[in-house]
């Protein structure tokens, strides 16, 4: 075997070239291959190159080949030849695009020669397998014109924190390879200095590259290329899927929040219902977690974390037995019962995972309402507010909530406590606790070799730090090698402390001591002195993390962790490659991405890399590797309510080569009376490899027979029943993709309508919304109201928090008093559903309807669509976080859905140091009818804001509203907008005037009076003050200025128990801070509010 060394230069010439040639020739003599060196470009002919298995571009520079020589080299690579590029091979042939793709990246710049640290991600490629995870060496470190990741397989990267002059940031590839245009290409950025060629590790690095490029040593250079992977949809009919587990025989068990356990059979390509539990789905409860017994093959046991239906608020961790594919309900053994509360939202947790030693880990949320804590830590110690105090759970050593528990299940249904849990003595805390101080550990994973625990902890929502309250909201990924306290609710992230906060007086105390936290809450029943808080492993806010810039959470934050992959050469043919051996995967539900986490020899983070960036993941909520080495992913789907049409169970295969077609099936109608004629279409199916011709095969009845071919077909079902229609799409290479759709013949989906409130209606936080639902079923007739369910959700960015369920056709629900921090994108959603009775031969069907309710204050940056505007951090003293600005004539924003029922006017928060202009509101399009116009003048500065009121006409119905900004053609720099207030009652009203829905989830009155935060705050000149009384009593509500002078007595009378809302309206008062004080027989309550003129 021979290789050609080619060190020709047309620009800068490295003095290390002779050393490199000599060193590579020595490699050849020692490893059995010949090395011929030449700078004669005339060797680049078909005949001249045929003698070599690879060509080494050693520190070439400039244009070194003529056009005919370039074509010859292209033919050489296409015939299976190899390329090795060393250092300035990237500073070569800039006008030859094919070469640029071959080498992977072009040189951009370099700093001075210096020591640097290389992060070796691929520990199996022959060029890097001999290296440690961190490789220190001295060289000239190239920056490249663009990051080659995604087009090449990156073997190693530079740690730019270890040297000066890097410009790639957190991802700086320095060595890579890829199979290119029929051949093989390997490149290293090292090799500038003469000393490089005397380094044994560097020369072994080059040797491995030559062995790969020549084909002497097999190596996988497709491991991180998205085109090497295929996504296979196993089930596209899941509803509210939350967790999955893959059995050793390949069956995929997945659970749905409303109680269903399903099993996907790979041998049949079908999903079956294995069983249904009766669960409570109020708030975030439901069927939440699943794990298979370590000895599942023998005993058929699985474990479920669920919220049993009934009056008692609790969670069960239970063991069940499977008989074939059927869940044996009466086999249940309750291992652990966790008392909880269902009076208010949130954080149920629910994760289950077994460790290598047979220990079962159980993630339990803090079961605490976060909505009245302004996005900071919920520490409300006032009487009657224990559900708003996470100290009673996460920081309570005597409570199982806000913890990760570790137990060892026994065959008799009991459990033992493994050694090494957090509390060895019963008087210290519950022995089941392994980790305390967590908020919502929704997904966790155990490394089956090290036994280390990984989990994601979903954090609070503060958009910015407040020295009086605490740090910005953060999510965490954590690694626990031993039991510990991870800080919540006293500390978060890298042990950033919260401040003690008195919710009664709205005053702050000292920051908590993360090294020695103390729980002095009256709601604490455990230890006061707690173990020291452990810093998070990875932490990140909304947006881009400064500590971990690889983590971007622009769409929201929901950290989920695991699994860890271990390569098994005997696993299936589509297993992930050996590159991923020992790699942890972590993922983001709200931001729709997956990352690979490379660890060093000590288990510390080496590098966080993207995983399948170009592949769409729609809210990944659970992941697990199967026995075949493929990655199974559960996707929640894109909607707010669950029951999403795009929820699915998928498998990620490593395929290298041609990929299977992606089937897409459409059917209409999918339900109705027999005979039922259904139109099927597979027209949207596609092949990810261009140029393929697809074949279509249809099985309409699930009998395994092909009933039709072609992309568009029609089939009539004559007999009532439940059917699964299946489409198989094949390409010319025989690769297949399968899609299914259920068909219900003899039953029709009920028609559900939310009569009130209207879609897009406006509400005030803390007020009550009346609702009315109608449902009609073709077979059952008018709906039985006892079978109607309406559930409210708090919408937040791209996700929602489920709240109460109401089993009635009409009634009302109270909205929360608030959620998140200033400027968050918050709203309400409601879903109504009705399940019919089905028939003896056809299963029941569920119809649904959903509406979005808008808050009366819409932050301008939370538009639905826009043209021309930019966002900037606002300087408005009234808050708001961001404003829209840089507005030119003709720019616009829109919001949808919006319904102006009960809205009387608009109030814009605007600023301008420019031309000013006009705001027009138009209905459904830029040319739609105008319903409001207002002129904006100068306020003197771009961040000096004022309020501007404008009348608005209700066009009736629900629309998209366009806010169009006008001056004269060509004008720009018109004005800034911080928010828009929609003024008027809207579709909500104060609680005291509302009729509450009869529901098992009615709110109980507090034990003592509660004074809620005034709304809006700041106000001008009207503010609503709401309070709740536990019984009939004499109360006095007064308002004082900041000097303690009383300015008004708002209420002075005896009132009945319940909620009361009053409006304080004083147009004569000056801007400033005011205090609302509610005096009751049991004491005084105070709230601060700000009047801004």
DOKELUM-759958 format. One record per residue (C-alpha): x, y, z. Coordinates in pm, whole numbers, plus 50000, padded with zeros to 5 digits. Example, Ala and Ser with C-alpha at 12.3 -4.5 7.8 and 13.67 -1.06 7.14 Angstrom:
    east   north      up
   51230   49550   50780
   51367   49894   50714
This chain:
    east   north      up
   50000   50000   50000
   50123   50349   49918
   50016   50704   49998
   50114   51028   49832
   50246   51315   50039
   50172   51649   49872
   50321   51958   50047
   50304   52207   49759
   50253   52570   49854
   50151   52873   49651
   50142   53118   49943
   50289   53096   50294
   50526   52802   50339
   50560   52627   50675
   50911   52547   50787
   50773   52230   50942
   50706   52066   50603
   51034   51871   50589
   50980   51750   50944
   50627   51641   50853
   50736   51451   50542
   51011   51272   50734
   50782   51183   51024
   50507   51047   50797
   50763   50840   50605
   50877   50696   50938
   50513   50609   51015
   50497   50428   50685
   50811   50224   50747
   50693   50129   51095
   50338   50043   50989
   50381   49874   50654
   50296   50135   50391
   50501   50338   50147
   50504   50717   50147
   50606   50905   49836
   50639   51282   49865
   50617   51522   49575
   50528   51884   49500
   50472   51800   49136
   50104   51870   49067
   50148   51685   48739
   50106   51366   48941
   49735   51454   48963
   49612   51249   48667
   49396   50940   48662
   49701   50723   48602
   49926   50913   48841
   49688   50890   49138
   49579   50530   49080
   49883   50395   49262
   49790   50556   49595
   49530   50466   49856
   49528   50821   49992
   49674   51165   49922
   49807   51375   50211
   49780   51752   50173
   50054   51847   50418
   50046   52221   50497
   49951   52313   50143
   49855   52675   50081
   49693   52865   49797
   49594   52731   49455
   49815   52427   49404
   49630   52243   49126
   49527   52338   48775
   49173   52282   48654
   49243   51947   48484
   49431   51828   48791
   49134   51924   49008
   48901   51716   48791
   49137   51420   48813
   49147   51446   49191
   48766   51457   49203
   48752   51136   48996
   49007   50979   49227
   48797   51049   49538
   48477   50932   49366
   48646   50603   49285
   48707   50540   49655
   49030   50726   49720
   49126   50887   50049
   49221   51241   50154
   49425   51347   50457
   49444   51718   50533
   49693   51854   50782
   49677   52209   50923
   49691   52454   50632
   49528   52211   50395
   49234   52428   50505
   49422   52733   50365
   49412   52590   50015
   49204   52622   49695
   48947   52876   49814
   48786   52899   49471
   48733   52527   49436
   48402   52456   49614
   48433   52079   49583
   48766   52090   49765
   48617   52313   50035
   48353   52050   50100
   48617   51774   50093
   48845   51938   50349
   48541   52045   50556
   48622   52409   50635
   48842   52695   50514
   49096   52878   50730
   48991   53216   50867
   49255   53333   51116
   49485   53220   51394
   49634   53355   51717
   49994   53312   51826
   50139   52967   51889
   50042   52861   52240
   49935   52577   52465
   49574   52471   52429
   49342   52196   52544
   49168   51967   52296
   48842   51799   52393
   48833   51452   52239
   48473   51350   52180
   48530   51042   51963
   48727   50787   52166
   48689   50502   51914
   48811   50647   51585
   49167   50529   51511
   49287   50892   51499
   49168   50966   51854
   49118   50634   52033
   49464   50656   52193
   49397   50999   52345
   49257   51099   52681
   48940   51307   52692
   49148   51620   52744
   49462   51654   52534
   49707   51935   52610
   49950   52041   52337
   50118   52347   52184
   50036   52455   51829
   49890   52729   51613
   49514   52694   51657
   49314   52776   51346
   48981   52954   51338
   48767   52858   51041
   48532   53056   50820
   48239   52849   50935
   48179   52568   51179
   48187   52239   50987
   47969   52052   51237
   47669   51901   51067
   47862   51846   50742
   48142   51639   50894
   48184   51409   51192
   48371   51608   51457
   48634   51404   51641
   48775   51675   51867
   48722   52040   51956
   48923   52320   52112
   48847   52444   52460
   48867   52816   52387
   48892   52888   52757
   49235   52721   52759
   49404   52966   52520
   49364   53312   52369
   49238   53402   52024
   48964   53153   51946
   48653   53293   51778
   48418   52996   51750
   48293   53009   52108
   48173   52694   52278
   48204   52472   51968
   48538   52490   51791
   48606   52173   51587
   48976   52100   51529
   48973   51745   51387
   48708   51570   51183
   48631   51315   50913
   48356   51226   50671
   48277   50994   50385
   48268   51230   50089
   48162   51183   49726
   48255   50813   49724
   48580   50852   49915
   48705   50924   50266
   48830   51254   50409
   49016   51319   50737
   49150   51652   50863
   49339   51779   51164
   49401   52144   51247
   49728   52063   51426
   50069   52045   51265
   50195   52400   51230
   50510   52365   51438
   50818   52153   51371
   50785   52012   51722
   50445   51865   51634
   50607   51597   51422
   50816   51475   51713
   50516   51425   51941
   50419   51056   51967
   50053   51133   52043
   50024   51371   51749
   50190   51128   51510
   49961   50849   51628
   49675   51092   51558
   49798   51133   51199
   49853   50759   51161
   49493   50693   51260
   49377   50948   51005
   49582   50778   50731
   49451   50435   50829
   49094   50562   50803
   49149   50748   50474
   49315   50447   50311
   49043   50211   50436
   49298   49994   50619
   49114   50045   50949
   48738   50063   50956
   48602   50377   51120
   48261   50534   51146
   48256   50895   51027
   47881   50932   51010
   47802   50914   51381
   47708   51282   51422
   47566   51347   51075
   47191   51393   51075
   47169   51221   50736
   47290   50899   50901
   46973   50873   51109
   46612   50793   51034
   46304   50864   51243
   46046   50585   51230
   45696   50662   51360
   45564   50365   51558
   45238   50518   51679
   45079   50849   51581
   44753   50815   51774
   44878   50870   52128
   44683   51109   52351
   44860   51288   52636
   45162   51051   52624
   45399   51108   52914
   45641   50815   52958
   45763   50497   52793
   45958   50181   52868
   46105   49936   52618
   46093   49565   52705
   46376   49321   52632
   46157   49159   52363
   46119   49493   52183
   45767   49579   52294
   45724   49948   52373
   45499   50030   52668
   45384   50389   52688
   45144   50558   52924
   44899   50842   52874
   44821   51090   53145
   44452   51002   53158
   44530   50648   53272
   44595   50439   52961
   44877   50186   52938
   44950   50099   52576
   45182   49845   52420
   45333   49872   52074
   45404   49531   51919
   45696   49554   51673
   45614   49212   51529
   45265   49331   51435
   45339   49700   51381
   45033   49778   51597
   44953   49939   51931
   44713   49780   52176
   44551   49910   52493
   44698   49703   52774
   44492   49853   53055
   44325   50161   53199
   44365   50300   53549
   44112   50528   53717
   44318   50840   53779
   44269   51199   53885
   44390   51439   53617
   44332   51759   53812
   44624   51998   53787
   44933   51799   53681
   44821   51465   53824
   44745   51148   53630
   44932   50839   53520
   45282   50984   53519
   45558   50723   53532
   45643   50368   53424
   45936   50133   53481
   45980   49765   53400
   46110   49531   53667
   46478   49440   53620
   46364   49077   53596
   46073   49159   53365
   46147   48867   53130
   46074   48625   53414
   45810   48795   53628
   45624   49032   53387
   45611   49303   53655
   45594   49672   53584
   45568   49974   53812
   45343   50275   53769
   45337   50615   53939
   44982   50747   53932
   44723   50964   54107
   44432   50740   54210
   44086   50877   54145
   43888   50962   54456
   43851   51212   54734
   44182   51130   54901
   44470   51327   54753
   44767   51095   54712
   45008   50934   54468
   45066   50562   54434
   45377   50379   54329
   45237   50037   54247
   45352   49710   54100
   45133   49537   53843
   45160   49212   53652
   45115   49167   53280
   44945   48867   53125
   45072   48879   52771
   44986   49232   52657
   44716   49284   52921
   44755   49469   53249
   44613   49261   53532
   44444   49532   53736
   44373   49319   54042
   44742   49226   54064
   44821   49573   54199
   45050   49594   54498
   45092   49948   54634
   45455   49980   54733
   45443   50342   54837
   45164   50589   54907
   45261   50956   54894
   45015   51200   55054
   44965   51512   54845
   44721   51801   54796
   44485   51869   54506
   44357   52206   54618
   44589   52394   54385
   44855   52343   54119
   45147   52222   54061
   45445   51986   54027
   45356   51621   54062
   45680   51474   53925
   45624   51106   53857
   45952   50972   53719
   46047   50608   53782
   46377   50438   53698
   46567   50130   53814
   46936   50136   53890
   47181   49854   53815
   47149   49720   54169
   46772   49681   54150
   46695   50000   54341
   46389   50194   54227
   46427   50573   54203
   46110   50782   54231
   46088   51150   54139
   45825   51346   54333
   45746   51714   54267
   45716   51978   54539
   45335   51992   54505
   45346   52368   54559
   45166   52654   54385
   45424   52881   54216
   45184   53139   54078
   45189   53399   54355
   45566   53411   54402
   45653   53643   54111
   45872   53376   53953
   46088   53336   54264
   46085   53086   54549
   45744   53005   54706
   45802   53068   55076
   45458   53185   55187
   45437   53110   55560
   45108   53293   55623
   44826   53095   55784
   44613   52922   55523
   44889   52946   55261
   45081   52625   55324
   45020   52510   54966
   45226   52811   54854
   45522   52715   55074
   45775   52467   54928
   45950   52454   55265
   45675   52216   55378
   45778   51967   55105
   46114   52005   54928
   46294   52133   55239
   46105   51906   55481
   46299   51593   55573
   45976   51433   55700
   45788   51471   55370
   45830   51262   55054
   45747   51545   54814
   46013   51754   54643
   46242   51453   54658
   46395   51168   54464
   46329   50854   54662
   46530   50532   54647
   46387   50198   54759
   46451   49833   54681
   46127   49650   54593
   46089   49302   54737
   45907   49010   54579
   45641   49015   54853
   45536   49371   54763
   45726   49545   55041
   46048   49738   55001
   46374   49778   55186
   46594   50085   55224
   46927   50064   55045
   47234   50179   55237
   47352   50528   55153
   47022   50716   55148
   47022   51069   55288
   46886   51003   55637
   47019   50705   55826
   46812   50770   56138
   46431   50784   56137
   46424   51088   56363
   46622   51283   56100
   46397   51219   55804
   46217   50969   55589
   46454   50682   55511
   46329   50661   55150
   46483   50999   55064
   46792   50985   54843
   46781   51344   54713
   46593   51633   54871
   46559   51996   54769
   46415   51946   54421
   46123   52124   54255
   45986   51904   53977
   46213   51611   53883
   46000   51505   53589
   46248   51275   53416
   46543   51090   53563
   46788   50826   53450
   47043   50595   53609
   47376   50514   53447
   47370   50135   53448
   47747   50109   53483
   47835   50383   53730
   47503   50384   53912
   47498   50765   53905
   47163   50941   53904
   47078   51208   53646
   46765   51422   53641
   46622   51742   53505
   46464   51982   53752
   46216   52232   53612
   46269   52570   53773
   46075   52892   53842
   46006   53168   53593
   46169   53493   53708
   46297   53663   53394
   46557   53864   53580
   46728   53856   53917
   46602   54076   54201
   46840   54141   54491
   46536   54162   54719
   46405   53820   54612
   46666   53608   54442
   46819   53486   54115
   46676   53466   53768
   46464   53157   53704
   46676   52853   53617
   46625   52495   53511
   46883   52237   53613
   47036   51910   53506
   47191   51730   53798
   47424   51441   53859
   47418   51268   54197
   47689   51018   54280
   47566   51001   54638
   47271   51117   54844
   47236   51492   54896
   47031   51808   54926
   47006   52008   54603
   46887   52330   54758
   46530   52410   54657
   46356   52630   54769
   46652   52809   54929
   46910   52791   54650
   46918   52723   54278
   47171   52680   53997
   47530   52704   54114
   47402   52766   54468
   47257   53110   54404
   47056   53188   54719
   46705   53323   54746
   46629   53590   55002
   46397   53522   55290
   46068   53690   55206
   45769   53783   55420
   45462   53757   55198
   45244   53934   55454
   45453   54251   55461
   45618   54208   55120
   45956   54263   55284
   46283   54079   55224
   46532   53939   55467
   46883   53801   55433
   46983   53552   55161
   46971   53191   55269
   47296   53014   55356
   47338   52743   55092
   47617   52584   55295
   47398   52544   55604
   47030   52594   55514
   46775   52609   55794
   46404   52542   55757
   46221   52758   56011
   45886   52753   55833
   45583   52682   56056
   45486   52429   55787
   45802   52224   55838
   45762   51895   56027
   46121   51774   55984
   46471   51888   56061
   46546   52257   56089
   46915   52226   56006
   46948   52066   55664
   47240   51912   55476
   47439   52163   55270
   47296   52243   54928
   47473   52085   54632
   47533   52307   54331
   47359   52210   54010
   47553   52022   53741
   47414   52235   53455
   47183   52535   53491
   47026   52773   53242
   46769   53056   53218
   46533   53151   52940
   46725   53247   52626
   47096   53169   52605
   47290   53058   52910
   47605   53253   52990
   47738   52965   53200
   47652   52702   52937
   47617   52880   52602
   47542   52548   52433
   47202   52565   52606
   46947   52785   52431
   46592   52795   52562
   46422   53062   52355
   46093   52872   52342
   46072   52792   52712
   46239   52572   52972
   46167   52214   53076
   46483   52015   53151
   46461   51636   53111
   46749   51392   53161
   46871   51058   53031
   46929   50800   52914
   47296   50698   52907
   47390   50488   52602
   47623   50191   52606
   47728   50037   52278
   47662   49666   52229
   47816   49521   51914
   47565   49233   51927
   47259   49461   51928
   47047   49538   51622
   47180   49654   51287
   47037   50004   51340
   47191   50067   51682
   47364   50392   51761
   47737   50370   51679
   48021   50320   51923
   48094   50696   51922
   47805   50735   52166
   47928   50473   52412
   47896   50619   52762
   47720   50932   52634
   47443   51094   52839
   47152   51244   52650
   46958   51535   52793
   46666   51705   52629
   46438   52006   52640
   46061   51957   52623
   45973   52322   52572
   46256   52407   52331
   46235   52083   52127
   46595   51965   52120
   46823   51684   52237
   47189   51719   52336
   47468   51465   52373
   47682   51512   52683
   48036   51379   52656
   48201   51300   52989
   48569   51272   53073
   48730   50981   53256
   48614   51121   53591
   48252   51163   53485
   48273   51540   53452
   48133   51727   53152
   48376   51736   52863
   48149   51878   52593
   47780   51932   52525
   47701   51879   52156
   47383   51903   51952
   47210   51579   51856
   47011   51559   51532
   46966   51935   51510
   46792   51916   51174
   46547   51648   51286
   46217   51777   51422
   46124   51676   51775
   45781   51790   51894
   45805   51826   52272
   46012   51515   52355
   45885   51401   52694
   46048   51060   52746
   46341   50872   52590
   46486   50524   52634
   46723   50297   52447
   46583   49963   52343
   46762   49628   52338
   46823   49689   51966
   47035   49996   52043
   46787   50236   51882
   46658   50541   52068
   46285   50545   52143
   46130   50888   52191
   45785   50990   52309
   45670   51321   52161
   45397   51507   52347
   45295   51714   52044
   45257   52081   51981
   44924   52180   52138
   44852   52336   52474
   44590   52090   52593
   44742   51752   52518
   44541   51518   52296
   44763   51654   52021
   44726   51532   51665
   45105   51525   51629
   45178   51329   51950
   45363   51010   51862
   45599   50731   51958
   45908   50724   51737
   46226   50523   51701
   46558   50679   51599
   46766   50438   51389
   47125   50474   51276
   47113   50373   50912
   47416   50516   50721
   47321   50487   50355
   46973   50497   50212
   46701   50578   50459
   46347   50449   50474
   46065   50660   50328
   45867   50874   50569
   45498   50782   50534
   45223   51038   50576
   44864   50923   50584
   44547   51130   50563
   44198   50981   50590
   43851   51138   50582
   43618   51065   50741
   43771   50848   51014
   43443   50773   51190
   43072   50745   51113
   42785   50507   51048
   42824   50196   50833
   42863   50176   50540
   43149   50425   50567
   43332   50541   50255
   43680   50670   50344
   43918   50860   50118
   44283   50776   50193
   44586   50973   50079
   44956   50901   50114
   45047   51188   49885
   45245   51371   50153
   45480   51075   50207
   45839   51142   50104
   46183   50986   50085
   46463   51172   50269
   46704   51051   50001
   46632   51249   49684
   46542   51080   49359
   46354   50780   49496
   46030   50654   49343
   45782   50540   49607
   45536   50250   49603
   45222   50249   49818
   45046   49946   49970
   44725   49973   50175
   44580   49729   50429
   44244   49870   50540
   44128   49599   50781
   44444   49481   50955
   44436   49130   50809
   44781   49156   50655
   44648   49158   50299
   44718   49435   50048
   44380   49584   49962
   44495   49862   49729
   44798   50039   49581
   44856   50396   49477
   44892   50726   49660
   44516   50807   49657
   44255   50537   49723
   43896   50496   49844
   43763   50211   50056
   43417   50142   50193
   43373   49971   50531
   43049   49771   50535
   43060   49624   50887
   43071   49819   51213
   43385   49787   51419
   43719   49943   51510
   43978   49914   51234
   44342   50014   51184
   44419   50118   50828
   44786   50081   50742
   44994   50237   50466
   45333   50088   50374
   45556   50309   50159
   45858   50146   49990
   46153   50280   49791
   46350   50109   49516
   46602   49965   49765
   46328   49792   49961
   46332   50028   50259
   45986   50067   50408
   45796   50311   50624
   45461   50235   50786
   45183   50469   50901
   44847   50386   51054
   44517   50556   51121
   44225   50423   51330
   43885   50404   51166
   43567   50381   51375
   43273   50237   51180
   42938   50253   51356
   43023   50541   51590
   43072   50913   51534
   43292   51153   51726
   43074   51382   51942
   43051   51746   51841
   43168   51965   52130
   43121   52341   52140
   43241   52589   52401
   42956   52841   52396
   43117   53065   52656
   43367   53217   52700
   43446   53307   52339
   43777   53204   52187
   44017   53495   52237
   43810   53664   52508
   43985   53883   52767
   44007   53817   53142
   44160   53970   53452
   44389   53758   53671
   44214   53645   53988
   43865   53697   53846
   43606   53439   53749
   43511   53319   53403
   43170   53171   53334
   43156   52880   53094
   42898   52684   52899
   42961   52368   52698
   42733   52194   52449
   42788   51845   52316
   42582   51645   52068
   42647   51286   51965
   42504   51130   51651
   42433   50803   51830
   42367   50918   52189
   42182   51242   52114
   42216   51536   52352
   42511   51497   52586
   42484   51374   52941
   42638   51666   53133
   42788   51424   53382
   43012   51301   53099
   43125   51650   52997
   43461   51764   53134
   43597   52118   53115
   43955   52181   53225
   44138   52510   53257
   44510   52556   53192
   44753   52840   53250
   44929   52898   52919
   45293   53000   52947
   45499   53056   52633
   45465   52730   52438
   45329   52511   52718
   45050   52506   52973
   44987   52401   53333
   44670   52193   53377
   44438   52311   53654
   44095   52201   53781
   43852   51976   53597
   43477   52042   53609
   43229   51767   53530
   42941   51995   53430
   42803   52168   53122
   42802   52514   53276
   42948   52699   53569
   43250   52914   53639
   43611   52888   53741
   43840   53135   53912
   44159   53226   53733
   44484   53228   53925
   44597   53561   54065
   44908   53548   53849
   45198   53335   53730
   45560   53388   53631
   45749   53712   53622
   45694   54055   53476
   45667   54040   53100
   45605   53666   53067
   45380   53542   52788
   45085   53426   52998
   44726   53343   52911
   44456   53087   52986
   44337   52794   52778
   44031   52581   52832
   43946   52242   52689
   43603   52080   52686
   43566   51712   52606
   43286   51461   52591
   43319   51084   52557
   43023   50900   52410
   42901   50556   52513
   43016   50364   52206
   42843   50036   52120
   42902   49670   52186
   43121   49646   51877
   43272   49995   51864
   43476   50170   52130
   43367   50509   52271
   43499   50822   52102
   43590   51156   52253
   43515   51494   52101
   43703   51804   52207
   43705   52180   52174
   43957   52435   52297
   43966   52811   52345
   44242   53054   52436
   44169   53341   52674
   44381   53653   52660
   44501   53860   52958
   44387   54219   52942
   44747   54333   52939
   44924   54205   52628
   45295   54266   52622
   45374   54396   52275
   45661   54149   52227
   45422   53854   52255
   45272   53914   51914
   45148   53627   51700
   45304   53766   51383
   45502   54077   51290
   45675   54262   51015
   45962   54505   51062
   45970   54554   51440
   46263   54465   51665
   46274   54382   52036
   46484   54558   52297
   46511   54558   52675
   46271   54820   52800
   46371   55108   53024
   46012   55164   53134
   46005   55218   53510
   45670   55039   53513
   45834   54715   53400
   45754   54489   53109
   46102   54348   53032
   46094   54413   52655
   45935   54661   52418
   45897   54661   52043
   46092   54937   51872
   46276   55053   51561
   45933   55093   51406
   45902   55228   51053
   45601   55329   50847
   45408   55019   50745
   45545   54788   51015
   45290   54587   51210
   45223   54326   51476
   44921   54099   51514
   44756   53895   51788
   44530   53592   51751
   44284   53481   51862
   44115   53792   51997
   43751   53858   52078
   43659   54207   52196
   43345   54115   52387
   43330   54346   52690
   43631   54553   52578
   43562   54925   52572
   43897   55087   52490
   44270   55031   52451
   44555   55179   52651
   44898   55182   52489
   45218   55215   52687
   45428   55416   52437
   45746   55623   52412
   45900   55827   52132
   46185   56062   52072
   46120   56050   51702
   45850   56138   51456
   45558   55971   51628
   45280   55844   51409
   44954   55658   51413
   44840   55315   51528
   44553   55157   51339
   44385   54834   51445
   44250   54629   51156
   44051   54307   51150
   44192   53983   51000
   44432   54145   50752
   44635   54457   50683
   44355   54571   50454
   44076   54468   50689
   43828   54718   50831
   43980   54960   51085
   43827   54950   51434
   44061   55184   51625
   44298   55470   51548
   44519   55678   51777
   44800   55926   51722
   45132   55888   51907
   45340   56196   51977
   45686   56249   52121
   45745   56174   52490
   46089   56331   52484
   46297   56012   52494
   46283   55659   52359
   46245   55507   52707
   46023   55769   52868
   45680   55611   52854
   45329   55741   52884
   44981   55594   52859
   44772   55662   52554
   44403   55567   52548
   44217   55485   52227
   43855   55387   52160
   43790   55058   51985
   43484   54911   51817
   43391   54545   51864
   43357   54384   51520
   43189   54081   51681
   43337   53733   51685
   43692   53606   51708
   43964   53749   51484
   44329   53816   51429
   44386   54183   51507
   44655   54375   51316
   44819   54675   51481
   44955   54878   51190
   45205   55161   51245
   45170   55456   51006
   45341   55784   50932
   45455   55853   50575
   45622   55621   50324
   45991   55599   50405
   45960   55731   50761
   46119   55526   51039
   46194   55576   51407
   45827   55632   51491
   45777   55509   51850
   45818   55220   52096
   45535   55013   52248
   45576   54829   52578
   45227   54686   52620
   44863   54720   52523
   44587   54712   52785
   44243   54595   52671
   44013   54789   52903
   43666   54684   53011
   43516   54383   53189
   43594   54141   52906
   43468   53790   52982
   43561   53777   53353
   43417   53933   53665
   43503   53954   54036
   43456   53634   54232
   43194   53782   54466
   42943   53813   54179
   43006   53473   54022
   42834   53137   54056
   43090   52861   54113
   43069   52539   53913
   42968   52238   54116
   43279   52024   54103
   43481   51796   54319
   43760   52050   54289
   43593   52357   54442
   43843   52573   54627
   43816   52556   55003
   43813   52881   55199
   44141   52957   55375
   44175   52926   55751
   44242   53299   55782
   44183   53605   55569
   44390   53642   55252
   44474   53972   55082
   44580   53917   54721
   44823   54137   54523
   44640   54434   54372
   44584   54424   53996
   44701   54585   53779
   45015   54688   53958
   45137   54954   53868
   44793   55115   53817
   44653   55441   53679
   44416   55544   53833
   44208   55233   53909
   44322   54916   54082
   44130   54606   54197
   44192   54485   54551
   44073   54131   54621
   44053   53948   54954
   43904   53628   55090
   43742   53590   55432
   43712   53251   55609
   43394   53357   55788
   43160   53648   55848
   43356   53926   56018
   43411   54301   56049
   43684   54425   55816
   43838   54759   55732
   44030   54813   55407
   44237   55132   55403
   44493   55283   55167
   44800   55470   55298
   45075   55662   55122
   45441   55576   55172
   45465   55818   55467
   45190   55633   55652
   44921   55894   55591
   44577   55741   55529
   44439   55854   55194
   44114   55652   55184
   43891   55404   55364
   43767   55166   55095
   43570   54916   55308
   43449   54946   55667
   43174   54695   55736
   43088   54338   55828
   43115   54101   55530
   43021   53739   55469
   43270   53459   55413
   43408   53427   55064
   43594   53632   54808
   43545   54005   54775
   43680   54245   54516
   43667   54624   54531
   43799   54892   54301
   44014   55174   54435
   43991   55474   54199
   44163   55802   54290
   44245   56017   53991
   44351   56296   54226
   44650   56112   54376
   45009   56168   54267
   45239   55896   54138
   45401   55696   54415
   45394   55390   54638
   45075   55316   54831
   44985   55048   55084
   44654   54862   55100
   44590   54738   55455
   44313   54491   55541
   44232   54492   55912
   44051   54180   56044
   43991   54043   56394
   44284   53802   56344
   44532   54068   56233
   44633   54305   55956
   44739   54220   55603
   44930   54465   55381
   44994   54485   55006
   45206   54738   54820
   45091   54902   54497
   45235   55167   54268
   45043   55450   54103
   45210   55566   53783
   45078   55872   53602
